[in-house]
Amino acid sequence: GCVVGLTAGRVTRCSLRQNFGSAALNYIGGIAGINTGTIESCTTEQNKTISGNSNIGGIVGWNLNGGTLTGNQSLANVSASGNCAVGGIAGRNNGNLVLINDNSGVSRSVSGTNASGVGGIAGINEAGGTLTVTGTSNEIDAVGNGVSVIGLERVGGIVGVNRGTVGHTGVSTSETSEKYLASRAKLVRASRGYAGGIVGETHGDITCAVNRSVSVTADEGYAGGITAVNNKGQAIRSCKNFGNVSSSKGYASGIAAHNAGTITDCVVKGAEIQSIGVNEIGAITAENAGTILSSSPEAGVVLKGEALVFGGVTGSNRGT
């Protein structure tokens, strides 16, 4: 990392004010390459670029088990030439990320044109990894409206690939309502599919997340407002999608394009959903092989494309 290569201690209020990295290097972060300690209130400046091969993050390349990142903000571009793990805060996370509101409006990108696992916050969130929010409002925009997240596959506004926990049930300072983890990304795009407004593909739970991204799109394959694919045994709970979702050659839907797990208490509102080259489309999911409970579209949802079957909840159903 620019400040420290490997840290097991505490790093606070540091800033990256220059370009950093090399396309040939792995485990590159704007502040630290690898972290097992605590990194707090650190920043990277806008119009700078952090670059590397794989496991590249705006703050940390790899946040290991026991590592905590809290209250950090990266305004730099993050770019990877390799095949995995690119994130706006952490390339790979197996620790704790505590996220703050991004109201900067700064235009920047998190990109890995050859990479699987590209996220506005974390490229890959491992089984021990958690992403939560802190702040006084009910909805915390962890990814602001200037951010574009672009990769080969498994690309998410917050996380590319999730095997841990994204979001949580919390309360605002008034203790009357949920606290939501939100993305307002300008663009989330996967050229080979698995594009998600919050998570590209999830093997872990997603709770209390909101997608307000302008566009979530896959050039081919799955695209979903919360996640492209919700795998068996996983749960999406209390999530909301307000963003447009499309696939130019595959399934698209407002919550999960393909659901093999459980979707509970989720809504889609004011979103345009479009898919081309497939027979089914649905507002909550296009293909359901799992369970959907208390979830429905609300006002302003538009389904478009070449499908023969349009579903208010699901296009095809092999589940419940």
N, C-alpha and C positions, 0 to 999 in steps of 0.2 A: 504494500500500500504506500501511498505518498507520504503518510506520517510514520507508519510503522508496518513492518512486514507481518509479524505475528504478535498479537497482544493477548495476555491473560490477565491484565490489570484493568485500569480505568483510564479512559481517554475522554476528555470533555472539551467542548467549545473550540475544536480545531476546524480549520477551513482549508480546502483545496482551491488555489487561485491560479492554476495553470493546467495545461493539458498534461495527461499522465497515461503511461502504459505503452504497450507495443503489441502488435497483432500476433506475435509469436508466443506471448507469455500467458500463463494460466494463473488463476487465483489473484486477480487484480481488483483492488478497491480504491476509491478515492481517498479514504482515510486509512484502512487496513486491508492487508491481503487476507488474513485469517484471524478470526476473533473467538476467544473463549472467555473473555472478560466482559466489560461494560463499555459501550461507546454511547455518549450522550451529548445532545445539542451540538452536533457537528454538521458542517455544511460543505457543499461544493458550489462553486460560482457558475452562473449562467455563461453561455457561449464558450465553455470549455468542454473537452471531450476526454472521457476515460475509455481506453481501448485495450483489448486483449484477445485471447483465443477462446477459452471456455472458463466458466465460473467467474464472471465479471459483474461487479456491482458498483453502483454509485458511491456507496459508503464502504461496503465490505465485499470481498470476493466470496468468502465462505464463512458463515456464522455458525460455529459448531455448537453441539449440545452444551448447555451451560452459559452460552454467550447471550448477551442482551444488547439490543439496539433500541434506544428510546429517545424520542423527540428530535431525530435527525432529519435533515432535508437536503436532497441533492437536486440542484438545478442544472447540472451538466448533462450533456449527451453521454449515453453509454452505448458502446458499440463492440460487438464480438465477431470475430472471423471464424470461430470454431463451431462445434455442433451442439453445445448444450449450456444451459444455466446462465441466463443474462437477466439482470434485474435492476430496476431503478435505485433500489437501496441495497439489496443483497443478491448476488448471483445465485447462491445456494444457502438455504436456511434450515438449521436443525435446532435452533434456539428460540429466543423470544424477540419478536419485533413489535414494539409499541409505537403506533403511528399517530402523527399529528395532522392537522388540517393543512392542505396545500392550496392556499388562495393566491399564489404568486402570479398566476397567469402566464408564466414564462414558457415560451415555445421551446420544446426540446424532444428528443427521441430516445427510446430504448430499443435497440435494433440488433438482430442477429439473423441475417438473411439465409444462413445455412444451419440455424440452430433450432433445436426442439427444447422447449422450456424457456420462454421469454415472457417476463412479467413487468408491469409497471412498478411493482415493489420488489418481488422476488421471482427469479426464474424458476427455481424448484424449491418447494417447501416440503422438507422431509418429514418422516413420521413423527419426530419429536418437535417439529416446528410449530409455532403459534404466531398468528397475526391478530393483534387487537388494536383498539383505538383509544385515544385519550383526548379530552377536550370538554368544553362546556355545552356544546350544541348536541342535538339528538342525532345528527348525521355528520360524520367527519369525512371530508373529501381527501382521502389518502393520496389519490392521484388527481391532479388538477386538470383544468380544461386546455392547457397548452401541450399536453403530453401525447405523443404518438408511440404506440407499441407495435413493432413489426417484426415478424419472424417467419421461419419456415413452417413450423407446426407446433401445436400446444402453446398457444399465445393467449395471455389473459391480461385484462386491464390491471389486475392486482397481482396474480400469480399465474405462471405458465402451467406448471404441473403441481398439484397439491396432493400430498400424502399425509398431511398433518391436519391442523385446525385453522380455519379462516373465519374470523369474526367471533362474536360471543354475545350472549344475552347480558346486557348491562343496563344501567339506568342513567338518565340525565341527572343534572344537579337538582332538579325538582323531584327526582325519584318517582316520576309518573310515566315514563315511556322508555322504549328501547333505545339503545345507542347503536347506530348503524355505521358500518364500514362501507364507504362509497367510492366509486370511480366516476370521474367526469372526463375521461380521456377523449381527446379529439378523434383518435382513430385507434382501433385494435384490429390488426390484420394478420392472417395466417395464409401463406400461399398454398400450403398443402392441407389445410384444415385444422380442426380443433381450435377454433377461435371462440373465446368467451369473454363477456363483459367484465366478469370478476375472475374466473379461473378458466384456463384452456381445457384441461381435463382434470377431474377430481377423483382421487382414491381416498379422500378424507371428507370430513363434514364441513359444510358452509352454513353459517348461521348469521342472520341479521346483516345481510349485505344488500347494497343498492347499486344498480348500474344505471348511470345517466350519461354514458358515453354517446357521442354523436353517432358513431358508426362502429359496429362490430361485424367484420366481414371475413369470409373465407373464399379464396379463389376456387377452391374445391373442397369437398368434405364437409364436416359438421361445423355449425356456428350456433351459439346460444347466448341469450342475454345474460344469464348468470354463469353457465358453463356449457361447453359444447357437449360433453359426455359426463353423466353422473353414473359411476360404476356401481355394481352390485354391493349391497351392504352399507352404502354411504347415504347420508341424509342432507338435503337442502331444506332449511327451515327459515321461515319468516324473511324471505327475500323478495325484492321488488326490482322489476325492470321497466325503465322508461326509455331505453335506447333502441335505435333501429338496428336490425339484425339481418344479414343476408349471406347466402351462399350461392356462388355462381355455378356450382356443379355439385349439389348435395343438399342435405337437410339443414333447415334453420328453424329456430323456435325461440320463444320469449324467455323461457327459463333454462331448459336443457334440450338440445336437439335430440339426444338419445338418453333415455332414462332407464336404468336397470336397478336403481336404488329407490329412495323415498323422497318425494317432494311434498312438503307440508306448509300450509299457510303462506303461500306465495301468490303474488299478483303481477300482472303485466298491464301497463296503462300507457296510452298515447304512443305506442310503438308501431312502426311499419316493419313487417317481417316478410322476407322474400326468399324463395328458393327456386332453383332452376334444375331441371334434369331428374327430378324425383316425383313420386306419385302422391306423397302425403305431406301435409303441413299442419301444424297445430300451434295455438297461442301459448300453451304451457310447454308441451313437448311434441315433437313430430313423431317419434317412435317411443312408445311406452312398453317396457318389459318389466316394470317395477310397480310402485304404488304411488298414487297421487291422492292427497287428502286436502280438502278445504282450500283449493287453489283454483283461480279463475282469471280470465281477462276482465278488465274494466273498460271505461270509456276510451274511445279513440284508437283501438287496436285495428290495424289493417293487415290482412294476409294477402300476399301477392305471389304470382309465379305460375309454373306449369303444372302444379299438382292437380290430380283428379279428385282427391279427398281433402277437404278442408275441415278441421276440427276446432271448435271453440276451446277445448282443453287439449285433446291429443288427435293427431292424424291417424295413426294406427295404434291399436291397443292389444297387447298380449299379456297385460298385467291387470292391475285393479285400480 
